[in-house]
Amino acid sequence: MDFVPDTIIILQFAVAVFVLAITPGPDMTLFVGRALSQGRAAGFACMFGAMTGIVIHTALVALGLSALLVASPTAFWILKIFGAGYLVWLAWQALRHGSAFNPEARTGKQASLFKNWATGLGINLLNPKIILFFMTFLPQFVSPSDPHAPGKLFFLGVLFIPLSLPIVAPMVIAADKFAGLLRKSPTVTRVVDYLFAGVFSAFALKILTAQAR
């Protein structure tokens, strides 16, 4: 299988993925927040939505389309505005629907799994930093002169998902279990609401300051 990199490359890639997976980002904040407020299934739905976005980003990098997007200042600026605006909207929702972890919120109307999946997909696709990351990260493990470079890029990008699952999934499960404790303290739950809003806002600012070059 010409599209599978050498074993040493895969091992090096696995170490890099581990480091990246434990680094907090807007996607992880979303997974944990949804698991806390709506349960484990909602958290996993958001997670799988983001992973779908990873597959799309990988395909774009393998096809060279991401490079074209970043090369266009106007397109990159539009993507930053939409991405940052989406995170600010999520922050506003966290504040607007305060005390999201009380028992009444759990028994009320919740977003469907598809909607949570779409939210995870959106937060991934609208993050220009992810495009920059995949454009600079994946090529480090593939030689540009390799005739099978596109296939190897796609293979490594998809491999990112099963390698990161053992780290991300337990966080979602732990958040769901932790929700029971949060629901007993209205003060703590409100603090968490503001914490999530602050984190989303901070990531929105980081997106706006992302540079294409």
C-alpha positions in Angstrom: 0.0 0.0 0.0 1.9 3.0 -1.3 -0.2 5.5 0.6 0.9 4.1 4.0 4.0 5.9 5.4 6.9 4.1 7.0 6.4 2.8 10.6 8.9 5.3 12.0 6.9 8.1 10.4 3.7 6.8 11.9 5.2 6.6 15.4 6.5 10.1 15.1 3.1 11.3 14.0 1.4 9.5 16.9 3.6 11.3 19.4 2.8 14.7 17.8 -0.9 13.9 17.8 -0.8 13.0 21.5 0.8 16.4 22.3 -1.8 18.2 20.2 -4.7 16.2 21.6 -4.0 17.3 25.1 -3.7 20.9 24.1 -7.0 22.7 24.8 -8.9 24.4 21.9 -12.4 25.6 21.0 -13.4 22.2 19.9 -12.5 20.5 23.2 -14.3 23.3 25.1 -17.4 22.6 23.0 -17.3 18.8 23.6 -17.0 19.2 27.4 -19.6 22.0 27.5 -22.2 20.0 25.7 -21.4 16.9 27.7 -21.9 18.9 30.9 -25.1 20.6 29.8 -26.8 18.0 27.6 -25.2 14.7 28.4 -22.6 12.3 27.0 -24.4 11.7 23.7 -24.4 15.4 22.9 -20.8 15.7 23.7 -19.9 12.8 21.5 -22.1 14.1 18.7 -20.1 17.4 18.7 -16.9 15.4 18.8 -17.8 13.3 15.8 -18.9 16.5 14.0 -15.4 18.0 14.6 -13.8 14.8 13.4 -15.8 14.9 10.2 -14.3 18.4 9.8 -10.8 16.9 10.2 -11.5 14.5 7.3 -12.6 17.4 5.1 -9.6 19.6 6.1 -7.3 16.6 5.3 -8.9 16.1 1.9 -8.5 19.8 1.1 -4.8 19.8 2.1 -4.2 16.6 0.1 -5.9 18.3 -3.0 -4.0 21.5 -2.4 -7.2 23.6 -2.0 -6.4 24.9 1.5 -3.2 26.5 0.1 -5.3 28.4 -2.4 -7.7 29.6 0.4 -4.8 30.8 2.5 -3.2 32.4 -0.5 -6.2 34.6 -1.0 -6.3 37.4 1.7 -9.9 38.2 1.1 -11.1 34.5 1.4 -8.9 34.1 4.5 -10.3 37.3 6.1 -13.9 36.2 5.4 -13.2 32.8 7.0 -11.7 34.5 10.1 -14.7 36.7 10.5 -17.2 33.8 10.2 -15.1 31.6 12.5 -14.7 34.3 15.2 -18.3 35.3 15.0 -19.4 31.7 15.4 -17.3 31.4 18.6 -18.7 34.7 19.9 -22.2 33.3 19.3 -21.4 30.2 21.3 -20.1 32.4 24.1 -23.3 34.4 24.1 -25.3 31.2 24.2 -23.4 30.1 27.3 -24.2 33.3 29.1 -27.8 33.6 27.8 -28.7 30.1 28.9 -27.0 30.3 32.3 -27.2 27.6 34.8 -27.2 25.1 32.0 -26.3 22.2 34.3 -29.4 22.2 36.6 -31.8 19.3 36.5 -34.5 21.4 34.8 -32.2 22.1 31.8 -31.5 18.4 31.4 -35.2 17.5 31.4 -36.2 20.3 29.0 -35.9 20.4 25.2 -32.4 19.6 24.1 -30.7 20.0 20.7 -30.8 16.9 18.5 -27.7 14.8 18.0 -27.6 16.0 14.4 -27.6 19.6 15.5 -24.8 18.9 18.0 -22.9 17.1 15.2 -23.4 20.1 12.9 -22.2 22.5 15.6 -19.0 20.4 16.0 -18.5 20.4 12.3 -19.1 24.1 12.1 -16.6 25.0 14.8 -14.0 22.9 13.1 -14.5 24.1 9.5 -14.8 27.8 10.4 -11.5 27.8 12.3 -8.7 29.1 10.0 -6.1 28.0 12.5 -7.0 24.4 11.8 -6.4 25.0 8.1 -3.0 26.5 8.9 -2.3 23.7 11.3 -3.0 20.9 8.8 -1.1 22.8 6.0 2.0 23.1 8.2 1.7 19.9 10.3 0.9 17.1 7.9 3.5 18.0 5.2 6.3 17.5 7.8 5.7 13.8 7.6 5.6 13.5 3.9 8.4 14.2 1.4 7.2 16.7 -1.3 9.0 14.7 -3.9 7.1 11.5 -3.0 4.7 10.6 -5.9 2.3 9.2 -3.3 2.3 12.3 -1.2 -1.4 13.1 -1.5 -2.4 9.6 -0.5 0.0 9.7 2.5 -1.3 13.1 3.6 -4.9 11.8 3.6 -3.9 8.7 5.4 -2.1 10.6 8.2 -5.0 13.1 8.4 -7.5 10.4 8.9 -5.2 8.6 11.3 -5.3 11.7 13.5 -8.9 10.6 14.5 -8.3 7.1 16.1 -5.0 8.4 17.6 -6.7 11.2 19.4 -9.9 9.3 20.5 -8.3 7.7 23.5 -7.5 11.2 24.9 -10.6 13.1 23.8 -13.3 10.5 24.6 -12.4 10.1 28.3 -12.7 13.8 28.7 -16.3 13.8 27.4 -17.2 10.8 29.6 -15.6 12.5 32.7 -17.5 15.7 31.9 -20.8 13.9 31.8 -20.1 12.3 35.2 -19.0 15.6 36.6 -22.3 17.3 35.6 -24.0 15.6 38.5 -21.8 17.4 41.0 -22.2 20.7 39.2 -26.0 20.5 39.3 -25.8 20.6 43.1 -24.2 24.0 43.2 -25.9 26.9 41.3 -22.9 29.2 42.0 -20.4 26.8 40.5 -22.5 26.2 37.5 -22.8 29.9 36.8 -19.0 30.3 37.1 -18.6 27.5 34.6 -21.0 29.3 32.2 -18.8 32.4 32.4 -15.7 30.2 32.1 -16.9 28.7 28.8 -18.0 32.0 27.5 -14.6 33.5 28.3 -12.7 30.6 26.6 -14.8 30.8 23.5 -14.2 34.6 23.3 -10.5 34.1 23.8 -10.3 31.6 20.9 -12.4 34.0 18.8 -9.7 36.7 19.4 -7.0 34.2 18.5 -8.7 33.4 15.2 -9.0 37.0 14.3 -5.2 37.4 14.9 -4.3 34.4 12.8 -2.0 35.2 9.9 -2.1 33.4 6.6 1.7 33.8 6.3 
